[in-house]
C-alpha cells in the first residue's frame, strides 16, 4: 500500500469518525442491530421460513421480556462496578412467595389476591435487593461474594416455603400478566403513542441542545431516524396482530409481558439519563473516589441500585410464574448469567462507568434470538450453552478492543 493510499484511507476513516460524532450516532448500537438482522435472516433461511413467522416472533418477544427487564437493572449494577449473581434465585423465591400468597393466604379466586400478591412480591424484591446492597456498601464485602451467597440463599428459602413442591394453580386474572395480549386496536394505540413520544423527545432534545449551544444532528437525519422508527413500529404491531392464536379478538396484539417491558424500558432510560440518581451511578462507576469527594452518598447509590434490580426481579417473577400458571422451584435457573450476558453484549463495560439501557435491550434480544433459532434448528442443550458462552467471550473481547480504540 502506498503512502498516498494510506493517507486517503486514514483521511476517510477520520472523516467518518467526525461525521458519526457530529451526528451523535452510536456506531456500536448500529453494529449490534446489524448483527441481530443477520442472525434473524440466517435462522429464517435455515429454518425454512419459520423464524420470522408471526407466531415465532410473538413467542420470541415474550421470551425476551423477562431477560430484558432484568438487564435494564443489571446495566446500572455493572456500571457501578458491581455484579448481581442472585437474580435467578431471587426470581424463584419471589415467584414462590407470590404463588403462596395466592393459594395459601388469600382465596384462589379472590377479588384482591392477584394484585396483593404482586405488591408483596415487589416489596419483598426491593427489600431483598436493598439488603444485599446494604451489606455491600456498609461492610465493603465484594458484590460477587454477597450475591453468590444470595444465589444459594434465596432458592433455599423458596424450598422452605413449599418443601420443594410446585405451587399451582394461580389466580385466573394473574395469568394475563404472562400469557395475555392487549388486542389489535389497543396495539395500534400503543404504537401511535410510542411514535408520538419519540417525536416529542426528538424535538425537546433539539431544543435543549440548541439552548445549551451544543452540536445538533442535521434535521434530515432526525427525519430519517423517525421514519425508520415509524416503519419498525408499524411492522411490529402488524406482526403481533397477525398471530392468530388464540383466535379470539382479545387474544391477539402486543403481549402483556412486552407491554410491561416497554414501560420498564422507558422508565429506566429516563432514570439512567435524566435523573440525579442516574448521574450518580455513572459518576460512581467511572471514578468512585472522585464521586465521594464530590459529596455523592455512594452507599445510598449502591443500596438503591440493588433495591431497584430487586423490584425488577419481582416483575420478572410475575411474568414467569403467570406464563406457567405455576411457581416451580427450578424457575430462573441460570437466568442471572443470561441477564449479565445481555448487558455485556449490549455494551456495558465490566470495568464500570459505561453502559446503556438500549444496548442491554438489544443484547437481550440478540441472546434470545440465538437461543430461539437454535431450538428451531433442533440444536441440543449442551451445544447451545457452548455457543452462548463463545458469544459472551467474544462480546467481552470486543468491549476491550472498543474501549482501547476510544481512548
C-alpha positions as CSV (number, residue, x, y, z in Angstrom):
1,X,0.0,0.0,0.0
2,X,1.4,3.4,-1.0
3,X,1.7,6.4,1.4
4,X,-0.9,8.2,-0.7
5,X,-3.5,5.5,-0.5
6,X,-2.8,5.0,3.3
7,X,-3.3,8.7,3.8
8,X,-6.5,8.7,1.8
9,X,-7.9,5.7,3.8
10,X,-6.8,7.4,7.0
11,X,-8.5,10.6,5.9
12,X,-11.7,8.7,5.0
13,X,-11.7,7.0,8.4
14,X,-11.2,10.2,10.3
15,X,-14.0,11.9,8.2
16,X,-16.4,9.0,9.0
17,X,-15.5,9.3,12.7
18,X,-16.1,13.0,12.7
19,X,-19.4,12.6,10.9
20,X,-20.6,10.0,13.3
21,X,-19.6,12.1,16.3
22,X,-21.2,15.2,14.8
23,X,-24.4,13.3,14.1
24,X,-24.4,11.8,17.6
25,X,-24.6,8.3,16.2
26,X,-23.7,5.3,18.3
27,X,-21.8,3.1,15.9
28,X,-21.7,0.2,18.4
29,X,-25.5,0.1,18.6
30,X,-25.8,0.2,14.8
31,X,-23.4,-2.8,14.6
32,X,-25.5,-4.7,17.2
33,X,-28.7,-4.0,15.2
34,X,-27.0,-5.2,12.1
35,X,-25.9,-8.4,14.0
36,X,-29.5,-9.1,15.1
37,X,-30.7,-8.6,11.5
38,X,-28.0,-11.1,10.2
39,X,-29.0,-13.6,12.9
40,X,-32.7,-13.3,12.0
41,X,-32.0,-13.7,8.3
42,X,-29.8,-16.7,8.9
43,X,-32.3,-18.5,11.1
44,X,-35.2,-17.6,8.8
45,X,-33.4,-19.3,5.9
46,X,-32.2,-22.3,7.7
47,X,-35.5,-22.9,9.5
48,X,-37.4,-22.9,6.3
49,X,-39.2,-19.6,6.9
50,X,-40.4,-20.4,10.4
51,X,-38.2,-17.9,12.4
52,X,-39.8,-14.7,11.1
53,X,-43.3,-16.1,11.2
54,X,-45.8,-14.1,13.3
55,X,-46.2,-17.0,15.7
56,X,-42.4,-17.3,16.4
57,X,-41.8,-13.6,16.6
58,X,-44.7,-13.3,19.1
59,X,-43.2,-16.1,21.2
60,X,-39.7,-14.6,20.8
61,X,-40.9,-11.2,22.1
62,X,-42.5,-12.9,25.2
63,X,-39.4,-15.0,25.8
64,X,-37.2,-11.9,25.6
65,X,-39.2,-9.8,28.0
66,X,-38.0,-11.2,31.4
67,X,-34.3,-11.2,30.4
68,X,-34.6,-7.7,29.0
69,X,-36.4,-6.3,32.1
70,X,-33.7,-7.6,34.4
71,X,-31.0,-6.5,32.0
72,X,-32.1,-2.9,32.3
73,X,-31.4,-3.1,36.1
74,X,-28.2,-5.1,35.6
75,X,-26.8,-2.3,33.5
76,X,-26.8,0.1,36.5
77,X,-25.3,-2.6,38.7
78,X,-22.4,-3.3,36.4
79,X,-21.9,0.4,35.6
80,X,-21.4,1.0,39.3
81,X,-18.6,-1.7,39.3
82,X,-20.7,-4.4,40.9
83,X,-22.4,-7.6,39.9
84,X,-25.5,-9.5,40.9
85,X,-25.5,-13.3,40.7
86,X,-28.6,-13.8,42.7
87,X,-31.3,-12.6,40.2
88,X,-32.3,-16.1,39.1
89,X,-32.7,-17.5,42.6
90,X,-34.4,-14.4,43.9
91,X,-36.8,-14.6,41.0
92,X,-37.7,-18.2,42.0
93,X,-38.2,-17.2,45.6
94,X,-40.4,-14.2,44.7
95,X,-42.4,-16.3,42.3
96,X,-43.0,-18.9,45.0
97,X,-43.8,-16.2,47.6
98,X,-46.4,-14.6,45.3
99,X,-48.0,-18.0,44.5
100,X,-48.0,-18.9,48.2
101,X,-49.9,-15.7,48.9
102,X,-52.5,-16.5,46.3
103,X,-53.0,-20.2,47.1
104,X,-52.5,-20.3,50.9
105,X,-53.1,-16.9,52.4
106,X,-55.8,-15.5,50.2
107,X,-58.7,-17.2,48.3
108,X,-57.6,-18.6,44.9
109,X,-60.2,-16.6,43.0
110,X,-60.5,-13.7,45.5
111,X,-61.0,-10.3,44.0
112,X,-57.8,-9.0,45.5
113,X,-55.5,-12.0,45.7
114,X,-53.7,-11.3,42.4
115,X,-52.7,-7.7,42.9
116,X,-52.0,-8.1,46.6
117,X,-49.6,-10.9,45.7
118,X,-47.9,-8.6,43.2
119,X,-47.5,-5.9,45.9
120,X,-45.9,-8.4,48.2
121,X,-43.5,-9.6,45.5
122,X,-42.4,-6.1,44.6
123,X,-41.9,-5.1,48.3
124,X,-40.0,-8.3,49.1
125,X,-37.9,-7.9,46.0
126,X,-36.9,-4.4,46.8
127,X,-36.1,-5.3,50.4
128,X,-34.1,-8.4,49.4
129,X,-32.1,-6.4,46.8
130,X,-31.6,-3.5,49.2
131,X,-30.4,-5.9,51.9
132,X,-27.7,-7.2,49.6
133,X,-26.8,-3.7,48.6
134,X,-26.6,-2.6,52.2
135,X,-24.2,-5.5,53.0
136,X,-22.0,-4.5,50.1
137,X,-22.0,-0.8,50.9
138,X,-21.8,-1.0,54.7
139,X,-19.3,-3.7,55.2
140,X,-17.4,-3.4,51.8
141,X,-18.0,-7.1,51.1
142,X,-17.4,-7.7,47.3
143,X,-20.7,-7.8,45.4
144,X,-19.6,-11.1,43.9
145,X,-19.5,-12.8,47.3
146,X,-22.7,-11.3,48.6
147,X,-24.8,-12.1,45.6
148,X,-23.2,-15.5,45.2
149,X,-24.5,-16.2,48.7
150,X,-27.8,-14.8,47.6
151,X,-27.8,-17.2,44.7
152,X,-27.8,-20.1,47.2
153,X,-29.8,-18.4,50.0
154,X,-32.9,-17.3,48.0
155,X,-33.5,-20.7,46.3
156,X,-33.1,-22.4,49.6
157,X,-35.6,-20.0,51.2
158,X,-38.1,-20.9,48.4
159,X,-37.7,-24.5,49.2
160,X,-38.6,-23.9,52.8
161,X,-41.9,-22.3,51.7
162,X,-43.0,-25.3,49.8
163,X,-40.7,-28.2,50.7
164,X,-39.8,-28.4,47.0
165,X,-43.3,-28.8,45.6
166,X,-44.6,-26.7,42.7
167,X,-47.3,-24.1,43.8
168,X,-50.2,-24.2,41.4
169,X,-52.8,-23.2,40.1
170,X,-52.7,-19.4,40.3
171,X,-55.4,-16.7,40.1
172,X,-57.0,-16.6,36.6
173,X,-56.6,-12.8,36.4
174,X,-52.9,-13.0,37.3
175,X,-52.3,-15.4,34.4
176,X,-53.0,-12.5,32.0
177,X,-49.7,-10.9,33.0
178,X,-47.7,-13.7,31.5
179,X,-49.9,-15.0,28.6
180,X,-52.4,-12.3,27.7
181,X,-52.4,-9.7,24.9
182,X,-54.0,-6.3,24.6
183,X,-55.8,-6.8,21.4
184,X,-55.4,-5.4,17.9
185,X,-57.0,-2.0,18.5
186,X,-55.0,-1.2,21.6
187,X,-51.9,-2.4,19.9
188,X,-52.2,0.3,17.3
189,X,-53.0,2.8,20.1
190,X,-49.8,1.9,21.8
191,X,-47.8,2.1,18.6
192,X,-49.2,5.6,17.9
193,X,-48.5,6.8,21.4
194,X,-44.9,5.4,21.2
195,X,-44.2,7.2,17.9
196,X,-45.7,10.4,19.3
197,X,-43.4,10.1,22.3
198,X,-40.3,9.6,20.0
199,X,-41.2,12.7,18.0
200,X,-41.7,14.8,21.2
201,X,-38.4,13.6,22.7
202,X,-36.6,14.4,19.5
203,X,-38.0,17.9,19.4
204,X,-37.2,18.5,23.1
205,X,-33.7,17.2,22.6
206,X,-33.1,19.5,19.7
207,X,-34.4,22.5,21.7
208,X,-32.3,21.7,24.7
209,X,-29.1,21.2,22.7
210,X,-29.7,24.5,20.9
211,X,-30.3,26.3,24.1
212,X,-27.0,25.0,25.5
213,X,-25.2,25.7,22.3
214,X,-24.4,22.1,21.7
215,X,-23.9,20.5,18.3
216,X,-27.1,19.2,16.7
217,X,-27.8,16.5,14.2
218,X,-29.0,17.6,10.8
219,X,-32.8,17.8,10.6
220,X,-32.8,15.4,7.7
221,X,-31.0,12.8,9.8
222,X,-33.6,13.1,12.6
223,X,-36.4,12.8,10.0
224,X,-34.7,9.6,8.6
225,X,-34.4,8.1,12.1
226,X,-38.0,8.9,12.9
227,X,-39.2,7.4,9.6
228,X,-37.2,4.2,10.3
229,X,-38.7,4.1,13.8
230,X,-42.2,4.5,12.3
231,X,-41.6,1.6,9.9
232,X,-40.4,-0.6,12.7
233,X,-43.3,0.2,15.0
234,X,-45.8,-0.5,12.1
235,X,-44.1,-3.7,11.3
236,X,-44.0,-4.8,14.9
237,X,-47.7,-4.1,15.5
238,X,-48.8,-5.7,12.3
239,X,-46.7,-8.8,13.2
240,X,-48.2,-9.1,16.6
241,X,-51.7,-8.6,15.2
242,X,-51.1,-11.3,12.6
243,X,-50.6,-14.0,15.2
244,X,-53.9,-16.0,15.1
245,X,-53.6,-17.9,18.3
246,X,-55.6,-17.5,20.5
247,X,-58.3,-17.0,17.8
248,X,-60.4,-14.6,19.9
249,X,-60.1,-10.8,19.1
250,X,-58.8,-10.0,22.5
251,X,-56.2,-12.7,22.4
252,X,-54.1,-11.0,19.6
253,X,-51.9,-8.0,19.6
254,X,-49.0,-6.9,21.7
255,X,-48.4,-9.4,24.6
256,X,-48.8,-8.0,28.1
257,X,-45.2,-9.0,29.1
258,X,-43.9,-7.0,26.1
259,X,-46.1,-4.0,27.1
260,X,-44.6,-4.2,30.6
261,X,-41.1,-4.3,29.1
262,X,-41.8,-1.2,27.0
263,X,-42.9,0.7,30.1
264,X,-40.0,-0.5,32.2
265,X,-37.5,0.4,29.4
266,X,-38.9,3.9,29.1
267,X,-38.7,4.4,32.9
268,X,-35.2,3.0,33.1
269,X,-33.9,5.1,30.2
270,X,-35.3,8.2,32.0
271,X,-33.8,7.2,35.3
272,X,-30.4,6.5,33.7
273,X,-30.2,9.6,31.6
274,X,-32.4,12.3,33.1
275,X,-32.2,11.9,36.9
276,X,-29.6,12.7,39.6
277,X,-29.6,9.1,40.7
278,X,-28.5,8.1,37.1
279,X,-25.8,10.6,37.0
280,X,-24.5,9.5,40.4
281,X,-24.4,5.8,39.2
282,X,-22.3,6.7,36.2
283,X,-20.1,9.1,38.1
284,X,-19.5,6.5,40.8
285,X,-18.8,3.8,38.3
286,X,-16.4,6.0,36.4
287,X,-14.4,7.1,39.5
288,X,-15.7,6.1,43.0
289,X,-13.1,8.3,44.8
290,X,-14.0,11.4,42.8
291,X,-17.7,10.7,43.4
292,X,-17.1,10.6,47.2
293,X,-15.1,13.7,47.1
294,X,-17.9,15.4,45.2
295,X,-20.3,14.7,48.0
296,X,-22.1,11.8,46.5
297,X,-23.6,9.4,49.1
298,X,-22.1,6.3,47.4
299,X,-23.5,3.9,50.0
300,X,-27.1,5.1,49.2
301,X,-26.4,4.8,45.5
302,X,-25.3,1.2,45.8
303,X,-28.2,0.2,48.1
304,X,-30.7,1.9,45.8
305,X,-29.3,0.2,42.7
306,X,-29.7,-3.2,44.2
307,X,-33.1,-2.4,45.6
308,X,-34.1,-1.4,42.0
309,X,-33.0,-4.6,40.4
310,X,-34.8,-6.5,43.2
311,X,-38.0,-4.7,42.2
312,X,-37.4,-5.5,38.5
313,X,-36.8,-9.2,39.5
314,X,-40.2,-9.2,41.1
315,X,-41.7,-8.1,37.8
316,X,-39.8,-10.9,36.1
317,X,-41.1,-13.4,38.6
318,X,-44.7,-12.2,37.9
319,X,-44.3,-12.8,34.2
320,X,-42.6,-16.1,34.6
321,X,-45.0,-17.7,37.0
322,X,-48.0,-16.3,35.3
323,X,-46.9,-17.8,31.9
324,X,-46.5,-21.2,33.6
325,X,-49.6,-20.8,35.8
326,X,-47.3,-22.3,38.5
327,X,-44.3,-21.5,40.6
328,X,-41.7,-24.3,40.4
329,X,-38.5,-24.1,42.4
330,X,-36.5,-24.7,39.3
331,X,-37.7,-21.5,37.6
332,X,-35.0,-18.9,36.8
333,X,-32.0,-21.3,36.8
334,X,-29.0,-19.7,35.0
335,X,-31.1,-16.6,34.4
336,X,-28.5,-14.4,36.1
337,X,-25.9,-15.4,33.5
338,X,-28.3,-14.6,30.6
339,X,-29.0,-11.2,32.1
340,X,-25.3,-10.4,32.7
341,X,-24.5,-11.6,29.2
342,X,-27.3,-9.4,27.7
343,X,-25.9,-6.3,29.5
344,X,-22.3,-7.1,28.4
345,X,-23.2,-7.9,24.8
346,X,-25.2,-4.6,24.8
347,X,-22.0,-2.6,25.5
348,X,-21.9,-2.4,29.3
349,X,-18.3,-2.5,30.4
350,X,-17.3,-4.8,33.3
351,X,-14.8,-2.1,34.4
352,X,-17.7,0.2,35.2
353,X,-18.9,3.6,34.1
354,X,-20.1,2.6,30.6
355,X,-23.4,1.1,29.5
356,X,-26.8,2.0,28.0
357,X,-30.3,0.6,28.6
358,X,-31.0,0.5,24.9
359,X,-27.8,-1.6,24.4
360,X,-28.9,-4.0,27.1
361,X,-32.3,-4.4,25.4
362,X,-30.7,-5.2,22.0
363,X,-28.3,-7.6,23.8
364,X,-31.2,-9.5,25.4
365,X,-32.9,-9.7,22.0
366,X,-29.7,-11.0,20.4
367,X,-29.2,-13.6,23.1
368,X,-32.8,-14.8,23.0
369,X,-32.8,-14.8,19.2
370,X,-29.8,-17.1,19.2
371,X,-31.4,-19.5,21.6
372,X,-34.8,-19.4,19.9
373,X,-33.2,-20.1,16.5
374,X,-31.1,-23.0,17.8
375,X,-34.2,-24.6,19.3
376,X,-36.0,-24.3,15.9
377,X,-33.0,-26.0,14.2
378,X,-33.0,-28.8,16.8
379,X,-29.7,-27.9,18.4
380,X,-29.3,-29.8,21.7
381,X,-28.9,-28.0,25.0
382,X,-25.2,-28.6,25.5
383,X,-24.1,-27.1,22.2
384,X,-26.5,-24.2,22.8
385,X,-24.7,-23.4,26.1
386,X,-21.3,-23.7,24.3
387,X,-22.3,-21.3,21.6
388,X,-23.8,-18.8,24.0
389,X,-20.6,-18.9,26.0
390,X,-18.5,-18.2,22.9
391,X,-20.7,-15.3,22.1
392,X,-20.3,-13.9,25.6
393,X,-16.5,-14.2,25.5
394,X,-16.4,-12.6,22.0
395,X,-18.5,-9.7,23.4
396,X,-16.1,-9.1,26.3
397,X,-13.1,-9.3,23.9
398,X,-14.8,-6.8,21.6
399,X,-15.5,-4.5,24.5
400,X,-11.8,-4.5,25.5
401,X,-10.8,-3.6,21.9
402,X,-13.5,-1.0,21.6
403,X,-12.5,0.7,24.9
404,X,-8.9,0.8,23.8
405,X,-9.8,2.4,20.5
406,X,-11.9,5.0,22.2
407,X,-9.0,6.0,24.4
